Amino acid sequence: MNRPSDLTEPLLLDVRAVARLLSVSVRTIHRLNAAGELPAPIRLGGRVLWRHAELVAWLEAGCPSRQTWECRTKKGAI
C-alpha cells in the first residue's frame, strides 16, 4: 500500500487536537459540540473524533452551525 510521504496531518482528531486547531480550550470544544456548533464527530471505539479535512472545510466556510453545515454538505456544497 502506497502512502504519501508528505501526509503530516492526522485524518482524525481527538478533542485536544481540535482545541489546538481552533485555539480554544477542551472545555470550549465540549460546549460547542453540545450546542451543535461544530461538525458532528464520529465515535470510534468509545472515542469522539472529528475528521481533519471536514474541520478545515468548516472553518473555510465560516464556521456555520451543525445544522447548516449538514445541509450544505448533503447538497455537495463543500
DRENDO-1510 file (C-alpha; in Angstrom, 1 decimal, always signed):
<recs>
REC; n; res; u; v; w
REC; 1; MET; +0.0; +0.0; +0.0 .
REC; 2; ASN; +1.5; +3.3; -1.0 .
REC; 3; ARG; +1.2; +6.2; +1.4 .
REC; 4; PRO; +2.2; +9.7; +0.5 .
REC; 5; SER; +5.3; +10.7; +2.4 .
REC; 6; ASP; +4.0; +14.2; +2.8 .
REC; 7; LEU; +1.0; +13.1; +4.9 .
REC; 8; THR; +1.6; +15.2; +8.0 .
REC; 9; GLU; -1.8; +15.8; +9.4 .
REC; 10; PRO; -3.8; +13.0; +11.0 .
REC; 11; LEU; -7.1; +12.1; +9.4 .
REC; 12; LEU; -9.0; +12.1; +12.7 .
REC; 13; LEU; -8.6; +14.5; +15.6 .
REC; 14; ASP; -9.4; +14.0; +19.2 .
REC; 15; VAL; -10.9; +16.8; +21.4 .
REC; 16; ARG; -7.4; +18.1; +22.4 .
REC; 17; ALA; -6.2; +18.3; +18.8 .
REC; 18; VAL; -9.5; +20.1; +17.8 .
REC; 19; ALA; -9.0; +22.5; +20.7 .
REC; 20; ARG; -5.4; +23.3; +19.4 .
REC; 21; LEU; -6.6; +23.6; +15.8 .
REC; 22; LEU; -9.3; +26.2; +16.9 .
REC; 23; SER; -7.1; +27.8; +19.6 .
REC; 24; VAL; -9.7; +27.2; +22.3 .
REC; 25; SER; -9.9; +25.1; +25.4 .
REC; 26; VAL; -11.0; +21.5; +25.6 .
REC; 27; ARG; -14.0; +22.6; +27.6 .
REC; 28; THR; -15.0; +25.1; +24.9 .
REC; 29; ILE; -14.9; +22.2; +22.4 .
REC; 30; HIS; -17.2; +20.2; +24.6 .
REC; 31; ARG; -19.6; +23.2; +24.9 .
REC; 32; LEU; -19.6; +23.9; +21.2 .
REC; 33; ASN; -20.2; +20.3; +20.4 .
REC; 34; ALA; -23.1; +20.0; +22.8 .
REC; 35; ALA; -24.6; +23.2; +21.4 .
REC; 36; GLY; -24.4; +21.9; +17.8 .
REC; 37; GLU; -21.9; +24.5; +16.8 .
REC; 38; LEU; -19.2; +22.1; +15.4 .
REC; 39; PRO; -19.5; +19.5; +12.7 .
REC; 40; ALA; -20.7; +16.2; +14.0 .
REC; 41; PRO; -18.0; +14.0; +15.4 .
REC; 42; ILE; -17.6; +10.3; +14.8 .
REC; 43; ARG; -17.4; +7.7; +17.5 .
REC; 44; LEU; -14.8; +5.1; +17.2 .
REC; 45; GLY; -14.1; +2.6; +19.9 .
REC; 46; GLY; -15.5; +4.8; +22.6 .
REC; 47; ARG; -13.5; +7.8; +21.4 .
REC; 48; VAL; -15.0; +11.0; +20.0 .
REC; 49; LEU; -13.1; +12.2; +16.9 .
REC; 50; TRP; -13.5; +14.8; +14.1 .
REC; 51; ARG; -12.4; +14.5; +10.5 .
REC; 52; HIS; -9.5; +16.9; +10.0 .
REC; 53; ALA; -10.5; +17.7; +6.4 .
REC; 54; GLU; -14.1; +18.4; +7.4 .
REC; 55; LEU; -13.0; +20.8; +10.2 .
REC; 56; VAL; -10.7; +22.7; +7.7 .
REC; 57; ALA; -13.6; +22.9; +5.2 .
REC; 58; TRP; -15.9; +24.0; +8.0 .
REC; 59; LEU; -13.5; +26.8; +9.1 .
REC; 60; GLU; -13.2; +28.0; +5.5 .
REC; 61; ALA; -17.0; +28.1; +5.2 .
REC; 62; GLY; -17.2; +30.5; +8.2 .
REC; 63; CYS; -18.0; +28.0; +11.0 .
REC; 64; PRO; -21.7; +27.6; +10.4 .
REC; 65; SER; -23.8; +25.7; +12.9 .
REC; 66; ARG; -24.0; +21.9; +12.6 .
REC; 67; GLN; -27.5; +22.0; +11.1 .
REC; 68; THR; -26.4; +24.5; +8.4 .
REC; 69; TRP; -23.2; +22.6; +7.8 .
REC; 70; GLU; -25.0; +19.3; +7.3 .
REC; 71; CYS; -27.5; +20.9; +4.9 .
REC; 72; ARG; -24.6; +22.3; +2.9 .
REC; 73; THR; -22.6; +19.1; +2.8 .
REC; 74; LYS; -25.5; +17.0; +1.8 .
REC; 75; LYS; -26.0; +19.2; -1.2 .
REC; 76; GLY; -22.4; +18.8; -2.1 .
REC; 77; ALA; -21.5; +22.4; -1.5 .
REC; 78; ILE; -18.1; +21.7; +0.0 .
</recs>
